Amino acid sequence: MKKLLSAFLFLFAITTFGQEVKPKEATLEFYGFVRYEAFWDTYKGLNAANEQFFVLPLYAGIDANGEHINQTPTYNFSSMATRLGLRINGPVIFNAKTSANIETDFAGDLGANPAMFRVRQANAVFSWTKSSLLVGQTWHPFWSGKVFPTVGGLNTGCPFQPFNRSPQLRYDYKPNAKFILSAAMVSEFQYKSYGFTRIDAMNPKSMTIDKTDAFTRNAGVPELIANIETNNGGFTLGAGASLKYIKPTLYTVGTESKKYVSDDLVKGLSFVGYTQYVKNMFTIRAKAVVGQNMNHLTIPGGYGVKSVDQATGAMNYTPYNTLTSFINAVYGKKYQVGFFAGYLKNMGTNDALYNFGTSASDPAAVTPGMVPNVASIYRVAPHFAINVSKVRLVFEYELTSAEYGTGKINLADGLYGSSTDVTNHRGQLMLMYSF
């Protein structure tokens, strides 16, 4: 019996030590932070995430005494931007190093139901020596990699900084260490375009306008983006272009209330340019975007109806042109000071708008989009931060002022002859504990 047991143990030892020790297929790294924000506003705004993500003050008219309806002090405390992520480094597949990223927070559907889980990042990356392929959801290419402003607010400089995460296919080619050439096909998910969800007749009162990702999917063509970037030491310079189509409606209504299939599209062409310089504890960044119908980038604008076929109701469209830009400077490490300044200008439509009104003296237009009646916006936002180990504490003052077109619309360019200025002052405290 002892001999049999000894032989068994000997064979087991040979088998065990003879086995090859295989490396792990993947390594996992959890990361994230707990983020708490307290803020006070003087003017209610167009925002998301329970007013935590502030875009611009929203003009809602004046009362009988001439006072602005939305000019009222408000505050909020929130931790819904708390985030959890997972980085995965995987095996070599197709001769490429593989990795993946999954990231979520509690900001949910930013408008309708903010207090819920949502997907922020969900992508896989295949990396070769001089190229890489990303498949899944991540930042829109106009986010520009690491060239985005450092501020205290959750809006991260929006609407002067394009803000969007979307499902996409992106290919990066790196001929050398200093250049990156990129091409991407991008769809919509949480950040959406505007169109007609219902049309009963060809007049503004019988049209329902809303935003959904169906308008870009119904066009049959994803957003196409190309980008070039150079990096040399602490200096970055980049530029990109985007071509996007949406189909605002599947049908129109003609004479005798008959419906007709609509094939008309809205074409949007946009360009971005950006730069960044980093040296020691100083960073300065600047970006400018000029383009058409960029609502999916959380940039005001949209498009207008420029013609209507009375027999079928078929509509042709003309986009609004928008210029938006920012400059951001930050200095320091443990004690940090920063400044952000942004400017946005609505440059009007390419073509004249169709008059849905009763006469030339009483014009009415149909302009789907994100506050297309905004003429301009500017923001200044200084901040002071303290960074100690895993904790970041930020005090920020943010002044955002918007000029709204009022009165009668000018059909020639979609702008207005008169305007009203509205301004919000936001004081904010942000505490973030990272892990």
BELVENRA-V609724 format. One record per pair of residues at least 24 apart in sequence whose C-alpha atoms are under 10 Angstrom apart, sorted by sequence separation. I is the first residue (numbers start at 1). J is the second residue. D is the distance in whole Angstrom. If there is no record, write none. Layout:
I,J,D
I,J,D
This chain:
51,75,9
52,76,8
81,105,6
82,106,7
83,107,9
99,123,9
100,124,4
101,125,9
139,163,8
140,164,5
141,165,9
164,188,9
165,189,8
166,190,7
188,212,9
189,213,6
192,216,8
221,245,7
222,246,9
243,267,7
244,268,5
245,269,9
268,292,5
269,293,8
270,294,8
299,323,9
300,324,10
321,345,9
322,346,5
323,347,7
348,372,9
377,401,6
378,402,7
399,423,7
400,424,5
401,425,9
43,68,9
44,69,9
45,70,8
51,76,8
52,77,9
80,105,7
81,106,6
82,107,8
99,124,6
100,125,6
139,164,6
140,165,5
141,166,10
164,189,9
165,190,8
166,191,8
188,213,5
189,214,9
219,244,9
220,245,8
221,246,8
243,268,6
244,269,7
267,292,8
268,293,6
269,294,9
293,318,9
294,319,10
299,324,8
321,346,6
322,347,6
348,373,9
376,401,8
377,402,4
378,403,9
399,424,6
400,425,7
43,69,9
44,70,5
45,71,9
50,76,8
51,77,10
52,78,8
79,105,10
80,106,5
81,107,6
98,124,7
99,125,5
100,126,9
138,164,9
139,165,4
140,166,6
164,190,8
165,191,7
166,192,10
187,213,8
188,214,9
219,245,6
220,246,8
242,268,8
243,269,5
244,270,8
266,292,10
267,293,8
268,294,8
292,318,9
293,319,6
294,320,9
320,346,7
321,347,5
322,348,8
346,372,8
376,402,6
377,403,6
398,424,8
399,425,5
400,426,8
43,70,6
44,71,6
50,77,10
51,78,10
52,79,10
79,106,8
80,107,6
81,108,10
98,125,6
99,126,7
138,165,5
139,166,6
140,167,9
141,168,10
164,191,6
188,215,9
218,245,9
219,246,5
220,247,9
242,269,6
243,270,7
266,293,8
292,319,6
293,320,6
294,321,9
320,347,7
321,348,6
322,349,9
346,373,8
348,375,9
375,402,8
376,403,5
377,404,9
398,425,6
399,426,6
42,70,9
43,71,4
44,72,7
50,78,8
52,80,9
53,81,10
79,107,9
80,108,9
97,125,8
98,126,5
99,127,8
137,165,7
138,166,6
139,167,9
140,168,8
163,191,8
164,192,9
188,216,7
216,244,8
217,245,9
218,246,7
219,247,5
241,269,7
242,270,5
243,271,9
291,319,9
292,320,6
293,321,7
294,322,8
320,348,5
321,349,6
346,374,7
347,375,8
374,402,7
375,403,5
376,404,7
397,425,7
398,426,5
399,427,9
42,71,6
43,72,5
44,73,8
49,78,9
52,81,9
96,125,9
97,126,6
98,127,6
137,166,5
138,167,7
139,168,9
141,170,9
187,216,7
188,217,8
216,245,6
217,246,7
218,247,6
219,248,9
241,270,6
242,271,6
291,320,8
292,321,5
293,322,8
319,348,8
320,349,4
321,350,7
345,374,8
346,375,5
347,376,9
374,403,6
375,404,6
376,405,9
397,426,6
398,427,6
41,71,9
42,72,6
43,73,6
44,74,7
50,80,9
96,126,5
97,127,5
98,128,9
136,166,8
137,167,4
138,168,7
140,170,10
187,217,7
215,245,9
216,246,4
217,247,8
218,248,9
219,249,10
240,270,8
241,271,4
242,272,9
291,321,6
292,322,6
318,348,10
319,349,5
320,350,7
344,374,9
345,375,6
346,376,6
373,403,9
374,404,4
375,405,6
396,426,8
397,427,5
398,428,8
41,72,8
42,73,4
43,74,8
44,75,10
49,80,8
95,126,9
96,127,5
97,128,7
136,167,5
137,168,6
138,169,10
215,246,5
216,247,6
218,249,9
219,250,10
240,271,6
241,272,6
290,321,7
291,322,6
292,323,9
318,349,6
319,350,6
320,351,9
344,375,8
345,376,4
346,377,9
373,404,6
374,405,6
375,406,10
396,427,6
397,428,6
41,73,6
42,74,6
49,81,8
94,126,8
95,127,9
96,128,5
97,129,9
135,167,8
136,168,6
137,169,9
138,170,10
214,246,9
215,247,5
216,248,8
218,250,8
239,271,7
240,272,5
241,273,9
290,322,6
291,323,7
317,349,10
318,350,6
319,351,8
344,376,5
345,377,7
372,404,9
373,405,5
374,406,9
395,427,8
396,428,5
397,429,9
40,73,7
41,74,5
42,75,9
93,126,8
94,127,10
95,128,7
96,129,8
135,168,6
136,169,7
213,246,9
214,247,8
215,248,6
239,272,5
240,273,7
289,322,8
290,323,4
291,324,9
317,350,10
318,351,6
343,376,7
344,377,5
345,378,9
371,404,9
372,405,9
373,406,8
395,428,6
396,429,7
40,74,6
41,75,6
80,114,8
81,115,10
83,117,10
90,124,10
92,126,9
93,127,10
94,128,9
95,129,9
98,132,10
100,134,9
102,136,10
103,137,10
134,168,8
135,169,5
136,170,9
187,221,9
188,222,9
214,248,9
215,249,7
238,272,8
239,273,4
240,274,9
268,302,9
289,323,6
290,324,6
317,351,9
318,352,8
343,377,6
344,378,6
371,405,10
394,428,8
395,429,5
396,430,8
39,74,8
40,75,4
41,76,9
80,115,7
85,120,9
86,121,10
89,124,10
90,125,10
92,127,9
96,131,9
97,132,9
98,133,10
99,134,10
100,135,9
101,136,9
102,137,9
103,138,10
134,169,6
135,170,7
186,221,9
187,222,5
188,223,9
214,249,10
215,250,9
238,273,6
239,274,6
268,303,9
288,323,7
289,324,5
290,325,9
317,352,10
318,353,8
342,377,8
343,378,4
344,379,9
394,429,6
395,430,7
39,75,6
40,76,7
79,115,10
80,116,8
84,120,10
85,121,8
86,122,10
88,124,9
89,125,10
90,126,10
92,128,10
96,132,8
98,134,10
100,136,9
101,137,9
102,138,10
133,169,7
134,170,5
135,171,9
185,221,9
186,222,6
187,223,6
212,248,10
237,273,8
238,274,5
239,275,9
266,302,10
267,303,10
288,324,6
289,325,6
317,353,8
342,378,5
343,379,7
373,409,9
393,429,7
394,430,5
395,431,9
38,75,7
39,76,6
40,77,9
80,117,9
83,120,9
85,122,10
96,133,10
101,138,9
133,170,6
134,171,6
185,222,6
186,223,5
187,224,9
211,248,10
237,274,6
238,275,6
266,303,8
287,324,8
288,325,4
289,326,9
316,353,10
317,354,9
341,378,7
342,379,5
343,380,9
393,430,6
394,431,7
38,76,6
39,77,7
132,170,8
133,171,5
134,172,8
184,222,9
185,223,6
186,224,7
210,248,10
236,274,8
237,275,4
238,276,9
266,304,9
287,325,5
288,326,7
316,354,9
341,379,6
342,380,7
392,430,8
393,431,5
394,432,9
37,76,8
38,77,4
39,78,9
132,171,6
133,172,6
184,223,8
185,224,5
186,225,8
209,248,9
236,275,5
237,276,7
266,305,10
286,325,7
287,326,6
288,327,9
315,354,9
340,379,8
341,380,5
342,381,9
392,431,6
393,432,7
37,77,6
38,78,7
131,171,7
132,172,5
133,173,9
184,224,6
185,225,6
209,249,10
235,275,8
236,276,5
237,277,9
286,326,6
287,327,7
340,380,6
341,381,6
375,415,7
391,431,7
392,432,5
393,433,9
36,77,7
37,78,5
38,79,9
131,172,5
132,173,7
141,182,9
183,224,8
184,225,5
185,226,9
235,276,6
236,277,6
285,326,8
286,327,4
287,328,9
339,380,7
340,381,5
341,382,9
373,414,8
374,415,9
375,416,8
391,432,6
392,433,7
36,78,6
37,79,6
130,172,8
131,173,4
132,174,9
141,183,9
183,225,6
184,226,7
234,276,8
235,277,5
236,278,9
285,327,6
286,328,6
339,381,6
340,382,6
372,414,9
373,415,7
374,416,9
390,432,8
391,433,5
392,434,8
35,78,8
36,79,5
37,80,9
130,173,6
131,174,6
141,184,8
182,225,8
183,226,5
184,227,9
234,277,5
235,278,7
284,327,7
285,328,5
286,329,9
306,349,10
338,381,8
339,382,4
340,383,8
365,408,10
372,415,9
373,416,8
375,418,10
390,433,6
391,434,6
35,79,6
36,80,8
37,81,9
120,164,10
121,165,8
122,166,10
123,167,9
127,171,10
129,173,9
130,174,5
131,175,8
140,184,9
141,185,10
182,226,6
183,227,6
219,263,9
225,269,10
227,271,10
229,273,10
231,275,10
233,277,9
234,278,5
235,279,9
284,328,6
285,329,6
300,344,9
301,345,10
304,348,10
306,350,10
307,351,10
338,382,6
339,383,6
364,408,8
365,409,8
375,419,8
377,421,9
379,423,10
381,425,10
385,429,10
389,433,9
390,434,5
391,435,9
34,79,7
35,80,8
36,81,8
120,165,7
121,166,9
122,167,8
123,168,9
125,170,9
126,171,10
127,172,9
128,173,9
129,174,8
130,175,6
141,186,9
181,226,8
182,227,5
183,228,9
218,263,10
219,264,9
223,268,9
224,269,10
225,270,9
226,271,10
227,272,9
228,273,10
229,274,9
230,275,10
231,276,9
232,277,10
233,278,8
234,279,6
283,328,8
284,329,4
285,330,9
299,344,9
300,345,9
301,346,7
303,348,9
304,349,8
306,351,7
307,352,9
337,382,8
338,383,5
339,384,9
363,408,7
364,409,7
365,410,9
374,419,9
375,420,10
376,421,9
377,422,10
378,423,10
379,424,10
381,426,9
383,428,9
385,430,9
386,431,10
387,432,10
388,433,10
389,434,9
390,435,7
34,80,9
35,81,6
36,82,8
119,165,10
120,166,9
121,167,9
123,169,10
125,171,10
128,174,10
129,175,10
130,176,7
140,186,8
181,227,6
182,228,6
219,265,7
223,269,10
225,271,9
227,273,10
229,275,9
231,277,10
233,279,9
234,280,9
283,329,6
284,330,6
300,346,8
301,347,9
302,348,10
303,349,7
304,350,10
305,351,9
306,352,6
307,353,7
308,354,7
337,383,6
338,384,6
362,408,8
363,409,7
364,410,9
365,411,7
373,419,9
374,420,10
375,421,10
377,423,10
381,427,10
383,429,10
385,431,10
34,81,8
35,82,5
129,176,10
130,177,9
140,187,10
180,227,8
181,228,5
182,229,8
218,265,10
219,266,9
246,293,10
282,329,8
283,330,5
284,331,9
301,348,9
302,349,9
303,350,9
304,351,9
305,352,9
306,353,4
307,354,5
308,355,9
320,367,9
336,383,8
337,384,5
338,385,8
361,408,9
362,409,9
363,410,8
364,411,8
367,414,8
374,421,10
33,81,9
34,82,5
35,83,8
138,186,10
140,188,10
180,228,6
181,229,7
235,283,10
237,285,10
239,287,10
241,289,10
243,291,10
244,292,9
245,293,9
282,330,6
283,331,6
301,349,10
304,352,9
305,353,6
306,354,5
307,355,9
308,356,9
319,367,9
336,384,6
337,385,6
363,411,7
366,414,10
33,82,6
34,83,7
131,180,9
133,182,10
137,186,9
179,228,7
180,229,5
181,230,9
216,265,10
234,283,9
235,284,10
236,285,9
237,286,10
238,287,9
239,288,10
240,289,9
241,290,10
242,291,9
243,292,9
244,293,9
281,330,8
282,331,4
283,332,9
304,353,6
305,354,6
306,355,8
307,356,10
317,366,10
318,367,9
319,368,10
320,369,9
335,384,8
336,385,5
337,386,9
365,414,8
32,82,8
33,83,5
34,84,9
130,180,9
131,181,9
132,182,10
133,183,10
134,184,9
136,186,10
137,187,9
179,229,6
180,230,6
199,249,9
202,252,8
203,253,10
215,265,9
216,266,10
235,285,10
237,287,10
239,289,10
241,291,9
242,292,10
244,294,9
262,312,9
264,314,8
265,315,9
266,316,8
267,317,9
268,318,9
269,319,9
281,331,5
282,332,7
303,353,10
304,354,8
305,355,9
317,367,9
319,369,10
322,372,10
335,385,6
336,386,6
32,83,5
33,84,7
131,182,10
133,184,10
137,188,10
178,229,8
179,230,5
180,231,8
195,246,8
196,247,9
197,248,8
198,249,8
199,250,10
201,252,8
202,253,6
215,266,10
260,311,10
261,312,9
262,313,9
263,314,9
264,315,7
265,316,8
266,317,6
267,318,8
268,319,7
270,321,9
272,323,10
274,325,9
276,327,10
278,329,10
280,331,9
281,332,5
282,333,9
305,356,9
334,385,8
335,386,5
336,387,8
360,411,9
31,83,8
32,84,4
33,85,9
137,189,9
178,230,5
179,231,6
194,246,9
195,247,8
196,248,6
197,249,7
198,250,9
199,251,8
200,252,8
201,253,6
202,254,7
260,312,6
261,313,10
262,314,6
263,315,9
264,316,6
265,317,7
266,318,7
267,319,7
268,320,9
269,321,9
270,322,9
271,323,10
272,324,10
273,325,9
274,326,10
275,327,10
276,328,9
277,329,10
278,330,10
279,331,10
280,332,9
281,333,6
320,372,8
324,376,9
326,378,9
328,380,10
330,382,10
332,384,10
333,385,9
334,386,6
335,387,6
31,84,6
32,85,6
177,230,9
178,231,5
179,232,9
193,246,8
194,247,10
195,248,4
196,249,5
197,250,9
198,251,9
199,252,7
200,253,7
201,254,8
202,255,10
258,311,9
259,312,8
260,313,8
261,314,8
262,315,8
263,316,10
264,317,8
265,318,10
266,319,7
268,321,9
270,323,10
272,325,10
274,327,10
276,329,10
278,331,10
280,333,9
281,334,10
322,375,10
323,376,9
324,377,9
325,378,10
326,379,9
327,380,10
328,381,9
329,382,10
330,383,9
331,384,10
332,385,9
333,386,8
334,387,5
335,388,9
30,84,7
31,85,5
32,86,8
53,107,10
168,222,9
172,226,10
176,230,10
177,231,8
178,232,6
193,247,10
194,248,7
195,249,7
196,250,9
198,252,9
199,253,7
200,254,10
201,255,9
254,308,10
255,309,10
258,312,8
259,313,8
260,314,8
282,336,10
284,338,10
286,340,10
288,342,10
290,344,10
322,376,9
324,378,9
326,380,10
328,382,10
330,384,10
332,386,9
333,387,7
334,388,6
30,85,6
31,86,6
52,107,10
168,223,9
170,225,9
171,226,10
172,227,9
173,228,10
174,229,10
177,232,9
178,233,9
193,248,9
196,251,9
201,256,10
202,257,9
254,309,8
255,310,7
256,311,9
257,312,9
258,313,9
259,314,10
281,336,9
282,337,10
283,338,9
284,339,10
285,340,10
286,341,10
287,342,9
288,343,9
289,344,9
290,345,9
292,347,10
332,387,10
333,388,9
334,389,9
29,85,8
30,86,5
31,87,8
168,224,10
170,226,10
172,228,10
174,230,10
186,242,10
196,252,10
201,257,7
252,308,10
253,309,10
254,310,6
255,311,5
256,312,10
257,313,10
282,338,10
284,340,10
286,342,10
288,344,10
290,346,10
291,347,10
292,348,10
353,409,10
355,411,7
29,86,6
30,87,6
49,106,9
50,107,9
53,110,9
179,236,10
181,238,10
183,240,10
185,242,10
187,244,10
200,257,8
201,258,9
252,309,10
253,310,9
254,311,5
255,312,7
290,347,10
292,349,9
335,392,10
337,394,10
339,396,9
341,398,10
343,400,10
353,410,9
354,411,7
28,86,7
29,87,5
30,88,9
49,107,6
52,110,10
178,236,9
179,237,10
180,238,9
182,240,9
183,241,10
184,242,9
185,243,10
186,244,9
200,258,10
201,259,9
253,311,9
254,312,4
255,313,8
292,350,10
334,392,9
335,393,10
336,394,9
337,395,10
338,396,9
339,397,10
340,398,9
341,399,10
342,400,9
343,401,10
344,402,9
345,403,10
352,410,9
353,411,5
354,412,9
28,87,6
29,88,6
48,107,9
49,108,8
51,110,9
179,238,10
181,240,10
185,244,10
200,259,9
253,312,6
254,313,5
306,365,9
337,396,10
339,398,10
341,400,10
343,402,10
352,411,5
353,412,6
27,87,8
28,88,5
29,89,9
49,109,8
50,110,8
51,111,9
199,259,9
252,312,7
253,313,5
254,314,8
305,365,7
306,366,9
351,411,9
352,412,4
353,413,7
354,414,10
27,88,6
28,89,7
48,109,9
49,110,5
50,111,8
251,312,9
252,313,5
253,314,8
304,365,7
305,366,6
306,367,10
351,412,7
352,413,6
353,414,7
26,88,7
27,89,5
28,90,9
48,110,5
49,111,7
50,112,10
251,313,9
252,314,6
304,366,6
305,367,7
348,410,10
349,411,9
350,412,9
351,413,6
352,414,7
26,89,5
27,90,7
47,110,9
48,111,5
49,112,9
50,113,9
51,114,10
251,314,8
252,315,8
303,366,9
304,367,4
305,368,9
348,411,10
349,412,8
350,413,7
351,414,9
25,89,9
26,90,4
27,91,9
47,111,8
48,112,9
49,113,8
50,114,7
251,315,10
303,367,6
304,368,6
348,412,9
349,413,5
350,414,9
25,90,6
26,91,6
48,113,10
49,114,5
50,115,8
249,314,10
302,367,7
303,368,6
304,369,9
348,413,5
349,414,6
24,90,9
25,91,6
48,114,8
49,115,8
249,315,9
301,367,9
302,368,6
303,369,6
347,413,8
348,414,5
349,415,8
24,91,8
25,92,9
248,315,10
301,368,9
302,369,4
303,370,10
347,414,9
348,415,6
23,91,9
301,369,6
302,370,6
304,372,9
346,414,10
347,415,8
348,416,10
248,317,9
300,369,7
301,370,5
302,371,8
303,372,8
346,415,8
120,190,10
299,369,10
300,370,5
301,371,6
302,372,6
28,99,10
30,101,10
32,103,9
34,105,10
119,190,9
195,266,10
299,370,7
300,371,6
301,372,4
302,373,10
26,98,9
27,99,9
28,100,10
29,101,10
30,102,10
31,103,9
32,104,9
33,105,10
118,190,10
298,370,8
299,371,9
300,372,6
301,373,8
26,99,9
28,101,10
30,103,10
32,105,9
81,154,8
296,369,10
299,372,10
300,373,9
301,374,8
295,369,7
296,370,9
300,374,7
301,375,9
293,368,10
294,369,9
295,370,6
300,375,10
293,369,8
294,370,9
295,371,9
300,376,10
293,370,9
295,372,10
300,377,10
111,190,10
293,372,10
110,190,8
109,190,7
110,191,9
108,190,9
109,191,10
142,225,9
144,227,9
213,296,9
141,225,7
142,226,10
145,229,10
211,295,9
212,296,10
140,225,9
141,226,8
142,227,9
144,229,9
211,296,9
141,227,8
147,236,8
146,236,10
147,237,9
147,238,9
320,413,9
144,238,8
320,414,8
144,239,9
318,413,10
319,414,10
320,415,10
144,240,9
318,414,10
142,239,9
142,240,7
54,153,8
141,240,8
142,241,9
194,293,9
53,153,7
54,154,8
55,155,7
141,241,10
142,242,9
193,293,8
52,153,8
53,154,5
54,155,6
55,156,10
141,242,9
193,294,8
194,295,8
52,154,7
53,155,5
54,156,10
55,157,9
56,158,9
192,294,9
193,295,6
194,296,9
52,155,8
53,156,9
54,157,9
55,158,6
56,159,8
192,295,7
193,296,5
54,158,8
55,159,6
191,295,8
192,296,5
193,297,9
49,154,9
53,158,9
54,159,9
55,160,9
191,296,5
192,297,8
193,298,10
306,411,9
190,296,9
191,297,7
192,298,9
202,308,8
306,412,10
48,155,9
189,296,9
191,298,7
195,302,10
202,309,10
304,411,10
47,155,9
188,296,8
194,302,8
195,303,10
202,310,9
193,302,8
194,303,9
304,413,10
162,272,10
202,312,10
203,313,10
304,414,8
202,313,6
303,414,9
201,313,8
202,314,9
202,315,9
39,153,9
37,152,9
37,153,9
37,154,9
35,154,10
248,368,9
161,286,10
162,287,10
148,274,9
161,287,8
162,288,10
147,274,7
148,275,10
160,287,8
161,288,8
162,289,8
142,270,10
144,272,9
147,275,7
148,276,9
160,288,8
161,289,8
142,271,9
143,272,9
144,273,9
147,276,6
160,289,8
142,272,7
144,274,8
146,276,9
147,277,10
166,296,10
141,272,10
142,273,9
143,274,10
144,275,10
164,295,10
165,296,9
142,274,9
162,294,9
163,295,10
164,296,7
165,297,9
150,283,9
162,295,10
163,296,8
164,297,5
149,283,10
150,284,10
162,296,9
163,297,5
164,298,7
149,284,9
150,285,9
162,297,5
163,298,6
149,285,7
159,295,10
161,297,9
162,298,6
163,299,8
147,284,10
148,285,7
149,286,8
160,297,10
161,298,9
162,299,7
147,285,7
148,286,8
149,287,9
159,297,8
160,298,9
161,299,8
147,286,8
148,287,8
158,297,9
159,298,6
160,299,7
147,287,8
158,298,7
159,299,5
160,300,10
158,299,8
159,300,7
144,287,9
143,287,10
142,287,10
142,289,9
203,355,10
204,356,7
203,356,6
204,357,9
143,297,9
202,356,8
203,357,9
142,297,8
140,296,10
140,297,8
209,366,10
211,368,9
209,367,9
210,368,8
211,369,8
207,366,9
209,368,6
210,369,9
211,370,9
204,364,8
208,368,10
209,369,9
210,370,10
203,364,10
204,365,8
205,366,10
162,324,9
203,365,9
204,366,6
160,323,9
161,324,8
162,325,10
203,366,8
204,367,10
160,324,5
161,325,7
159,324,8
160,325,5
161,326,7
158,324,10
159,325,9
160,326,6
161,327,10
159,326,10
160,327,9
157,325,10
158,326,10
157,326,8
157,327,10
157,328,9
195,367,9
196,368,8
194,367,10
195,368,6
194,368,6
195,369,8
193,368,9
194,369,5
193,369,7
194,370,8
149,326,8
151,328,9
193,370,9
148,326,10
149,327,8
150,328,7
151,329,10
148,327,10
149,328,6
150,329,8
151,330,9
148,328,9
149,329,8
150,330,7
149,330,9
160,341,9
161,342,8
160,342,6
157,340,8
159,342,9
160,343,7
157,341,9
158,342,9
159,343,9
160,344,7
157,342,8
159,344,8
151,337,10
152,338,9
151,338,7
150,338,8
151,339,8
149,338,10
150,339,9
151,340,7
149,339,9
150,340,8
149,340,8
149,341,10
160,377,9
159,377,9
160,378,9
159,378,10
160,379,9
159,379,10
158,379,10
157,379,9
157,380,10
157,381,9
153,381,9
152,381,9
151,381,8
152,382,9
153,383,10
151,382,8
152,383,7
151,383,7
152,384,9
150,383,9
151,384,9
152,385,8
151,385,9
152,393,9
153,394,9
152,394,6
153,395,10
55,298,8
151,394,9
152,395,7
153,396,8
55,299,9
56,300,10
151,395,10
152,396,6
153,397,9
55,300,9
151,396,8
152,397,9
153,398,9
152,398,9
151,398,10
153,426,10
153,427,10
153,428,8
152,428,8
153,429,9
154,430,9
152,429,8
153,430,8
152,430,7
152,431,9
59,371,10
58,371,9
56,371,10
59,374,9
58,374,10
56,374,10
57,377,9
56,377,8
56,378,9
56,379,9
46,370,10
46,371,9
57,399,10
56,399,10
57,400,7
58,401,10
59,402,9
54,398,10
56,400,6
57,401,7
58,402,8
59,403,9
55,400,8
56,401,7
57,402,7
59,404,7
61,406,10
54,400,9
56,402,7
57,403,10
58,404,9
57,404,10
82,432,9
84,434,10
71,422,9
73,424,10
75,426,9
77,428,10
79,430,10
81,432,10
82,433,9
83,434,9
84,435,9
70,422,9
71,423,9
72,424,10
73,425,10
74,426,10
75,427,9
76,428,10
77,429,10
78,430,10
79,431,10
82,434,10
71,424,8
73,426,10
75,428,10
77,430,10
79,432,10
68,422,9
45,400,10
35,391,10
37,393,10
39,395,10
33,390,9
34,391,10
35,392,9
36,393,10
37,394,9
38,395,10
39,396,9
40,397,10
41,398,9
43,400,10
33,391,9
35,393,10
39,397,10
41,399,10
61,420,9
59,420,8
59,421,9
59,422,7
57,421,10
58,422,8
59,423,9
57,422,6
58,423,9
56,422,9
57,423,6
58,424,9
56,423,8
57,424,6
56,424,8
57,425,9
54,424,10
54,426,9
45,422,10
45,423,10
43,422,8
44,423,10
45,424,8
43,423,7
44,424,8
42,423,8
43,424,5
42,424,5
43,425,7
41,424,6
42,425,6
43,426,9
40,424,10
41,425,6
42,426,7
40,425,8
41,426,5
42,427,9
40,426,5
41,427,7
39,426,7
40,427,5
41,428,9
39,427,6
40,428,7
38,427,8
39,428,4
40,429,9
38,428,6
39,429,6
37,428,7
38,429,5
39,430,8
37,429,6
38,430,7
36,429,8
37,430,5
38,431,9
36,430,6
37,431,7
35,430,7
36,431,5
37,432,9
35,431,6
36,432,6
34,431,8
35,432,4
36,433,9
33,431,10
34,432,6
35,433,7
33,432,6
34,433,5
35,434,8
32,432,10
33,433,5
34,434,7
32,433,9
33,434,4
34,435,9
32,434,6
33,435,6
31,434,8
32,435,6
31,435,6
30,435,8
